[in-house]
Amino acid sequence: MDWERISGNWAHWRERIQARWSRLTNYQLDKAAGRREPLLRQIQETYDLTREEADRQLRNWERNLAIQEFTERELTFSDEDRADGTNGRG
């Protein structure tokens, strides 16, 4: 997942971030304001992690978002014919 997309729609993604790292407070998320580095520091400090471990967790979370987004797009296809004469199978 592109971090610019996350920061551009921070109100949406902060809920998912808080679901993943539930110890983060609203104040900490407001302070991060969609920026990756401040969020990384907040995760590191709140969970008493090394920078490397906090970064690994955040990268895995981002990767999972990309996979979920791809899967959701795949699910939007249907077997019914579209107006352009094609169907979701290609």
C-alpha positions in Angstrom: 0.0 0.0 0.0 1.3 3.4 -0.9 1.8 5.5 2.2 0.6 8.6 0.4 -2.8 7.0 0.0 -2.9 6.3 3.7 -1.9 9.8 4.7 -4.3 11.2 2.2 -7.2 9.4 3.8 -6.0 9.4 7.3 -9.4 9.5 9.0 -10.3 6.1 7.4 -6.9 4.4 8.0 -6.4 5.6 11.5 -9.3 3.4 12.6 -7.6 0.4 11.1 -4.3 1.4 12.7 -6.0 1.7 16.0 -7.6 -1.7 15.6 -4.1 -3.2 14.9 -2.2 -1.3 17.6 -5.0 -0.8 20.1 -2.7 0.8 22.8 -2.2 3.9 20.6 -4.3 6.8 21.9 -6.2 9.2 19.8 -3.7 11.9 20.9 -0.8 9.7 19.5 -2.7 9.2 16.2 -3.5 12.9 16.0 0.2 13.6 16.5 1.3 11.2 13.8 -1.2 12.9 11.4 -0.8 10.4 8.7 3.0 10.5 8.6 4.7 7.2 8.7 7.8 8.1 10.7 5.9 9.6 13.7 3.5 6.7 13.6 6.5 4.3 13.6 7.9 6.1 16.7 4.6 5.9 18.5 4.3 2.2 17.9 7.9 1.7 18.9 7.5 3.6 22.2 4.1 2.4 23.1 4.9 -1.3 22.6 8.5 -1.0 23.8 9.8 -2.4 20.5 13.1 -1.9 18.7 12.8 0.4 15.7 13.4 -2.6 13.4 10.6 -4.6 14.9 8.2 -1.7 14.8 9.1 -1.1 11.2 8.7 -4.8 10.4 5.2 -4.8 11.9 4.2 -1.6 10.0 5.5 -3.0 6.7 3.6 -6.2 7.2 0.4 -4.2 8.0 1.0 -2.2 4.8 1.6 -5.3 2.8 -1.6 -6.9 4.1 -3.6 -3.8 3.1 -2.2 -4.1 -0.4 -3.3 -7.8 -0.5 -6.7 -7.0 0.8 -7.2 -4.2 -1.7 -6.2 -6.6 -4.5 -8.6 -9.3 -3.3 -11.4 -6.8 -3.0 -10.9 -5.6 -6.5 -10.9 -9.2 -7.8 -14.2 -9.8 -6.0 -15.9 -7.0 -7.8 -15.8 -9.0 -11.1 -18.9 -11.0 -11.9 -19.8 -13.6 -14.4 -22.6 -11.5 -15.9 -22.0 -9.6 -19.1 -21.1 -6.0 -18.8 -22.5 -3.2 -21.0 -19.3 -3.3 -23.1 -19.9 -7.0 -24.0 -17.3 -8.4 -21.7 -17.6 -10.2 -18.5 -15.6 -10.3 -15.2 -13.6 -13.3 -16.5 -11.9 -11.3 -19.2 
